[in-house]
Amino acid sequence: MLLRQLLLVAAPLALAVVLWFHPPGGENIYEDVRDDVGAWLFVHTVFLLFIPLLAIATYLLLSGLRSGAATVSRIALIFFLVFYTAYEVTVGVGTGVLVDYANGLPASERAVIADAIQDYNGSAILGDPISVSLVLGFFGWVVAMLAAAVAFRRAGAGWPVALLIGLSALFAIHPPPVGPAALLCFAAAAVLIERWRKREAQELSSRTADGVVSPEAIVT
């Protein structure tokens, strides 16, 4: 139970705090990151570690839901996990390592590395702002959250849960304030979902005890 709560609530809240330290980016990658490279590396390294935790948390939230929307959400999570990780390693951690290296060079040599960093970030496969990995990872998360919102609404979880899960899709835009706000929505939705599941289990147990529902009819 404690591990479940840590994954569903504590993990997204912790990442929300970390993302507030995300340095602003810009068109000139090296010049925009060079003075904040320590914060850049810290945020993106932590972010990289939390991507699988968010995927696991979402999978746990969907446990027990056997609808088409829930299946779509689970499949989309795979795209988020694979491709957003690839993007984050490249544009996040990789850029930070290169910028840190360039900062240690003589001023006369930095221009060459700065151009290399700019080209590196412009990769059509792994770069920013448009690349195969970013698009597939971005929409993997968005589709996963929107499909999950539909799945929970159809399962009877209520509109607040559906709305909060839907707003969690904005985490695909992870810099502050959007990313942290979306993670707060995810954590709040997780709390409501866990309470809803507890109520459902109690009601089912009560009906079973009263003989309204036979034990054999209960689907776990």
N, C-alpha and C positions, 0 to 999 in steps of 0.2 A: 504493500500500500504506500509506504513512504517513497520508494523508488518511483512508483507511478506518479505521485504528486510532484516529485522533483522534475520528472520529464515533462509533465503536462503544464505545470505552472511555474516552477522555479527556473527552469531552463530558459523559456522565452523571456521571462522578466530579467534574468541576468544578462541575456544578450541585448535586450532593449537598453539596459544601462550602458553596456559597452559601446553600442552603436552611437550613443550621444557624443562620443569622442571621435567619431569618424570625421577626418579632415575633409573640407570641401575640395572637390576636384575642379577641373577646368580643361580648356583646350590645349594648353601647354603643360603636358604632364609633369615633366621634370621641375619646371619653375614653380608649379602649384603644389608639389608634394615635398620638395627638398627640405623645407624648413619644418615640416611636420612628419618626417619619415618614421620617427619612432612611434608616434601615435598611429600612423598608417599601418605599419607592420603589426603592431599590437592588435588593432581592431580586426584586421583581415585574417590574422592567424587564429584569433579566437572565433571569428565568424566561420572560418573553414572547419573548425572542430565542432561547431554547433549545427552545421547543416545536417549531418546524419541524425543528431538528436532531435531536430525539428521534424525530420521525416518519420522517425520512430514515434514521436509524440502524436503526430497526425494519424499514423497507423493504429496506435492504441485508442485514439478517440473514435475511430471507425469500427472498432471491434464489435462484433455482434450485428452490424448492419449488413444486410444481404440484398441490397437493391442495385439496379443498374448504375445509379448515380454514385453509390459507394464504390463500385468496381471501377468506374471511370476515375474517381479520385485516387484510388490505390495505384492504378496504372500511371496516372500523371505524376504521382510522387516519385516514381522511378526516373522519369525524365528530369525532374527537379534535382534529385539526388546526384545523378550522373553528370548532367550537363552544367548545372549551376556550380557544382564542385570544380569541374574543369575550368570554368570561367573565373571562379574565385581564386584558384591557384595561380592562374595566368595574370589576370589584371590586378588582383589584390596583392597576394604575397609576392609574386614574381616581379611586379613593378616596384614594390617596396625594396626588395633586395637589390635591384638594379640602381635605384635612386640612391640607396645607401652607399653602394659601391662608387657611384659617380661623385658623391659628396667627398669621398676620400681622395679624389684625384686632384692634380693641379688644375687651376682655373682654365688654363689653355687647352686642357684635354677633355673638359666636361662637355663641350658642344657636340663632339662626336657621339658620346654616350647618350646625351639628351636626344639626339636625332634617332638613335637606335631604340631608345625607350618609346619614343613617339611612334615609330614604325611597329614596334612590338605590340603596342596597345591597339594598333589599327588592324590587326590580323582579322581576316574574314572568317576564320574558323573559331578562334578563341578570344578575340579582342572586344573592344568597346568603341562606339556605342551600339553597333550592329554587328553581330556575328552569329554563326550557327549555334555555338554553345550558349550564348547569352539568350537568344530568342527561345531555344528549346527549354533551357532551364527556367527562364522567366515565365513562360506560359505553362510550363509544367506545374509550378507553384500556383499560379492563378487558376488554372483549370482544376487542380486538386482542391483548392479552397472553395471555389464556386460549386463544384460538384458535391463536396461535403456539405455545404450549406443546404443544397437541395435534398440530399439524403437525410439529414437530420430533421428538416422541416417535414418531409413525408413520413418520417418515423414518429412524429408527434412531439418533437423537442421544443417547439414554439418558435415564434418569430425573433425574439431577442437572440437566441442561439444562432439561428440562420443568419441574422444580420451581422453579428459579431464575427462569425466564421467567414462570411463574405467579405467583410472589411479586412480580415487577415490577409486576403489576397494582395493587398497593397504592400505587404512586406517584400514583394518582388522588387520594389523600389526601396532599397535598404538604408540609404543615408538618412539622417535625421532631418525633419521630425517625422517623416512618413514611416520609415522602418520601425522605430521604437513604438509609435502609436499603433501600428498594425500588430505588433507583438503583444501589446497590452490587450488588444481585442482578442487575440488568440488565447491568452491566459484567462481572460474573463469568460470566454466561451467554454474553455475547459472546465472551469469551476461550475458553471451552470449545467454543463453536460453531465458531470459527475453527480450533481445533486439530482438531476432529472433521472439518471439511471438508478440512483438509490431509491427515489420515490417509486419508480416503476417496479423495482424488485420487491419493495415493501408491499405495494398493492397486489402484486402477483402472489406473494406469499400469503397475504390475508385472504385472497379469493380461494387459494388452494386449501387453506386451513378450514374455510367455510364450506368446502366441497363444491364451489362454483367451477373451479378448474381442476382437472385431475392432474396428478404429478406427471403422468405419461404425456400430457399435452404441452408441458413446459419445454420450450426450445431454448437452450443456453447459447 
